């Protein structure tokens, strides 16, 4: 009987650990997805500001972010340097990421 209790405890502990690791992995994946969306949106805004592509910079960034499943929360231009913040959801939480793009200083 003691062996059965020990086995059930070990299985329950392993299951709890696996559920926790799955949640942490999903959160990391969401963070990386948003970071990629912010990078792409900032690059698109900087390209539009430099004239490499047509369109208004922040509108172009919004199009790229929405294609990645994120939404723009802030878009600022300082000359040819674009700083973009995007947000998305992870469960009941709102997650944000920011990126900056433009020519080197």
C-alpha positions in Angstrom: 0.0 0.0 0.0 2.9 2.4 0.7 4.3 1.8 -2.7 1.1 2.7 -4.4 0.8 5.9 -2.4 4.4 6.8 -3.3 3.8 6.1 -7.0 0.6 8.2 -7.1 2.5 11.0 -5.4 5.4 10.8 -7.9 3.0 10.8 -10.9 1.0 13.7 -9.5 4.2 15.7 -8.9 5.5 15.0 -12.4 2.1 16.0 -13.9 2.1 19.3 -11.9 5.7 20.0 -13.1 4.8 19.3 -16.7 1.7 21.6 -16.6 3.9 24.4 -15.1 6.5 23.9 -17.7 3.9 24.0 -20.5 2.5 27.3 -19.2 6.0 28.9 -19.0 6.8 27.7 -22.5 3.6 29.1 -23.9 4.3 32.5 -22.2 7.8 32.5 -23.6 6.4 31.7 -27.1 3.9 34.6 -26.8 6.7 37.0 -25.8 8.9 36.0 -28.7 6.0 36.3 -31.1 5.3 39.8 -29.9 9.0 40.7 -30.0 9.1 39.6 -33.7 6.0 41.6 -34.5 7.5 44.7 -32.8 10.7 44.3 -34.8 8.9 43.9 -38.1 6.6 46.8 -37.4 9.6 49.1 -36.4 11.5 48.1 -39.6 8.4 48.8 -41.7 8.0 52.2 -40.1 11.6 53.1 -40.5 11.5 52.0 -44.2 8.5 54.2 -44.8 10.2 57.1 -43.1 13.2 56.8 -45.3 11.2 56.5 -48.4 12.3 52.9 -49.2 8.6 51.9 -49.2 5.5 54.0 -49.8 3.0 54.9 -47.2 2.7 56.7 -43.8 5.2 55.2 -41.3 2.9 54.4 -38.3 0.1 53.2 -40.6 2.6 50.8 -42.3 3.7 49.6 -38.8 0.1 48.9 -37.8 -0.5 46.8 -40.9 2.6 44.7 -40.2 1.7 44.3 -36.5 -1.9 43.3 -37.3 -0.6 40.7 -39.8 1.4 39.2 -37.0 -1.6 39.1 -34.6 -0.6 42.1 -32.5 -1.8 45.7 -32.2 0.2 48.9 -32.1 0.1 50.7 -28.8 2.7 53.4 -29.6 4.6 54.6 -32.7 7.1 57.4 -32.6 9.4 58.8 -35.3 12.5 60.8 -34.6 13.9 61.6 -38.0 14.4 58.2 -39.6 14.4 56.2 -36.3 11.1 54.5 -35.5 10.2 53.2 -32.0 7.1 50.9 -32.0 5.3 49.2 -29.1 2.9 46.4 -29.8 0.5 44.4 -27.5 -1.2 41.1 -27.5 -2.9 38.8 -25.1 -1.8 35.7 -23.2 -4.7 34.2 -21.4 -6.2 37.0 -19.4 -3.0 39.1 -19.5 -2.0 41.8 -21.9 1.6 41.5 -23.0 3.7 44.3 -24.7 6.9 44.4 -26.6 8.9 47.4 -28.1 11.4 47.7 -30.8 13.5 50.5 -32.4 14.7 50.6 -36.0 16.5 53.0 -38.2 19.9 53.9 -39.6 22.9 53.4 -37.3 24.0 56.4 -35.2 
